[in-house]
């Protein structure tokens, strides 16, 4: 049964099977989350309409009170290898038993880490590092370890071969190994890098079907709602992190098939949006509904 319409909430016309599959995905139901943002900002009736009955159906429709229509395609910028590793880590509840260790370890993983091999070998490597007085309460980037004893160097090389990006340990009465899929990080970025990466994504071959689907509708208002993830480039994630308030100084160079764009640092970052009439804005400062 279709959801009853209430301002600020999207009407979900997808099948129950689609809803369950979306909720079980690595990222949760991003389509519904994106539609909720659009509904709250516009205050208009927003519907999730892609019920899987045809390939040409866009994800979301905006029905304006004055009779206008807008269509939205929802896209996640996610590296497949990162997604696979994240899913495997989540299945293990992000933990490996730490029995026999002295520390509580945080272990950041590369996108293509072999979890089965890691489970077999990691604890022994960490135990050896503990015996060699590994520094506590300090995140150590594996590739940045320079001067060290031969034993520590061997342990670091072994971590690298297991797909470990960084580690940190603290003395804890309940030792464990917390697995952390590697996220984005880096230094200050300027808006030029953000705009260049956004341009690359929107014009990429990976989004060709998205652009085609929107273009063939012949609707005047055609949106892409892009979700940046921890596998997105730092030039995108830097400006979508909470605490940032600046807006891009120039308009994006959108493909001809698109008229509007939304970019969300999903799931905990901010949303930026651009439209021809408003330019860049932060929807969270302009909600039309609760």
Secondary structure, DSSP 8 states (H G I E B T S, - for coil): -----BTTB-EE-S-HHHHHHHHHSTT--HHHHHHHHHHHHH-SEEEE---SS-TT--SEEEE-TTS-EEEEEEEEE--HHHHHHHHHHHHTTTEEE-TT-SEEEEEEE-TT--HHHHHHHHHHHHHHHHHTT--SS--EEGGG--S--HHHHHHHHHHHHTTEEEEEEEE-SS-EEEEEE-----S---HHHHHHHHHHHHTSGGGHHHHHHHHTT--SEEEEEEEE-TTS-HHHHHHHSTT-----SS-----TT-SEEEEEETTTS-EEEEETTTEEE-GGGS-S--
